[in-house]
Amino acid sequence: MSTEETKNINPDTNAAEAEEATYDAEQAEAAEAAAPDAEGAASGRNAELDELRKAAEESQQRLLRAQADFDNFRRRTRQEKEEFAKYASLKLIEQMLPVIDNFDRALVSSRETQDFEALTKGIEMVYRQLEQLMTQEGLTPIEAVGQPFNPEFHQAIMQVESDDYEEGIVVEEVQKGYMLKDKVIRPSMVKVSM
């Protein structure tokens, strides 16, 4: 049988075959049309992936630089603290040099003249100079005698009987206490009435 005879024998079969052939042709065309789109999408994804890799690498580099900067900052800060601590008393020492010079002059003068009254007077002057310097720096003596005992400012070394003061009042100061601005640097050693 020829092809024409086969087509004529079963017209439903021919229509189904024709329909299938048309569907196959459409699929082939769609696949051909989609192939450039798939290639374009793949190349677009590769480009996007490359951009993301570059961004991640740049972020990594920025992170490394930030860590290095922080390490340098920490090292520099530590060195500055050490330097500050090493020379923190420089200003005070410079201000005390004239006081030391005056003590030296008083001692030399008293050795030469053997005038103890002049030595006492000189030492009193130097003491006032030193006291003035310490006051300028914020050092103040703690008032103790006649004040109520306060363990933040006073260190009781003994309790004594007193007719002049009521109980818990500082009667005598054995060693003067000092504050630097608002901080106690040495409490007063005191005797307290009982």
Salt bridges, closest charged atoms under 4 A:
ASP50 OD1 - ARG53 NH1 3.68
ASP71 OD1 - ARG74 NH2 2.61
GLU137 OE2 - LYS91 NZ 3.80
GLU172 OE1 - LYS191 NZ 3.44
GLU173 OE1 - LYS176 NZ 3.80
